[in-house]
Amino acid sequence: MKPDQSENVAKMADMFQRQREAEKLPLFVIVGAPASGKSLFGRALAEDGTETAYVDLQPGDWRETARPHLRDHLSSFASTFIVDGAERANPESLTETVEQELGKGNTLVLLVPMLTDIPKDLLTQAAVARMDRLSVTQVFKHHANGTLRSFG
């Protein structure tokens, strides 16, 4: 039986609403160590949403070293993309693709093990949450000066 993710999905819905109310870009970064529950949460979030796609960039084989282009994995039917393993995306195309999708009004949730896995120019636009032991524990806003402050 899978752990219940309804509380985490509700927290994410609240984050979405706060970003909309503040007229901020719908870009979210969820940071968590391996086995913290990011993938489980991402799949639950995708199942809960409408027009939502779960994009898995995790390697299927430990020998896989290619850096996939995020653009190649996005579908046209979705308006919200949960990108698991976003740190594996080709760095040259990640920022461009994210900015294009945000420009279309789409929402992106990037799941990564460390903040340093995401280009700083994207982090300054994103709401950041930490995943720990299957729970979204704290929500932050990353500022241009490199600091994180509580979101709200």
MOZIZI-V713716 format. One record per residue. N is the residue number from 1. RES is the residue in three letters. SS is DSSP state (H for helix, E for strand, L for the rest). OMEGA is omega as a letter, one per 20 degrees, with the letter a starting at -180 (* if undefined). Layout:
n->{N;N}
res->{RES;RES}
ss->{SS;SS}
omega->{OMEGA;OMEGA}
//
This chain:
n->{1;2;3;4;5;6;7;8;9;10;11;12;13;14;15;16;17;18;19;20;21;22;23;24;25;26;27;28;29;30;31;32;33;34;35;36;37;38;39;40;41;42;43;44;45;46;47;48;49;50;51;52;53;54;55;56;57;58;59;60;61;62;63;64;65;66;67;68;69;70;71;72;73;74;75;76;77;78;79;80;81;82;83;84;85;86;87;88;89;90;91;92;93;94;95;96;97;98;99;100;101;102;103;104;105;106;107;108;109;110;111;112;113;114;115;116;117;118;119;120;121;122;123;124;125;126;127;128;129;130;131;132;133;134;135;136;137;138;139;140;141;142;143;144;145;146;147;148;149;150;151;152}
res->{MET;LYS;PRO;ASP;GLN;SER;GLU;ASN;VAL;ALA;LYS;MET;ALA;ASP;MET;PHE;GLN;ARG;GLN;ARG;GLU;ALA;GLU;LYS;LEU;PRO;LEU;PHE;VAL;ILE;VAL;GLY;ALA;PRO;ALA;SER;GLY;LYS;SER;LEU;PHE;GLY;ARG;ALA;LEU;ALA;GLU;ASP;GLY;THR;GLU;THR;ALA;TYR;VAL;ASP;LEU;GLN;PRO;GLY;ASP;TRP;ARG;GLU;THR;ALA;ARG;PRO;HIS;LEU;ARG;ASP;HIS;LEU;SER;SER;PHE;ALA;SER;THR;PHE;ILE;VAL;ASP;GLY;ALA;GLU;ARG;ALA;ASN;PRO;GLU;SER;LEU;THR;GLU;THR;VAL;GLU;GLN;GLU;LEU;GLY;LYS;GLY;ASN;THR;LEU;VAL;LEU;LEU;VAL;PRO;MET;LEU;THR;ASP;ILE;PRO;LYS;ASP;LEU;LEU;THR;GLN;ALA;ALA;VAL;ALA;ARG;MET;ASP;ARG;LEU;SER;VAL;THR;GLN;VAL;PHE;LYS;HIS;HIS;ALA;ASN;GLY;THR;LEU;ARG;SER;PHE;GLY}
ss->{L;L;L;L;L;H;H;H;H;H;H;H;H;H;H;H;H;H;H;H;H;L;L;L;L;L;E;E;E;E;E;L;L;L;L;L;L;H;H;H;H;H;H;H;H;H;H;H;L;L;L;E;E;E;E;E;L;L;L;L;L;L;L;L;L;L;L;L;L;H;H;H;H;L;L;L;L;L;L;E;E;E;E;E;L;H;H;H;L;L;H;H;H;H;H;H;H;H;H;H;H;H;H;L;L;L;E;E;E;E;E;E;L;L;H;H;H;L;L;H;H;H;H;L;L;L;E;E;E;E;E;E;L;L;E;E;E;E;E;E;E;E;L;L;L;L;L;E;E;E;L;L}
omega->{r;r;a;a;a;r;r;r;r;r;a;r;r;r;r;a;r;r;r;a;r;a;r;r;r;r;a;r;r;a;r;r;r;r;r;r;a;a;r;r;a;r;r;r;r;r;a;a;r;a;a;r;r;a;a;r;r;r;r;a;a;a;a;a;a;r;a;r;a;a;a;a;a;r;a;a;a;r;r;a;r;a;r;a;a;r;a;a;r;a;a;a;a;a;a;a;r;a;r;a;r;r;r;a;r;r;r;r;a;r;a;r;a;r;a;r;a;r;a;a;r;a;a;r;a;r;a;r;r;r;a;r;r;a;r;a;a;r;a;r;r;a;a;a;r;a;r;r;r;a;r;*}
//
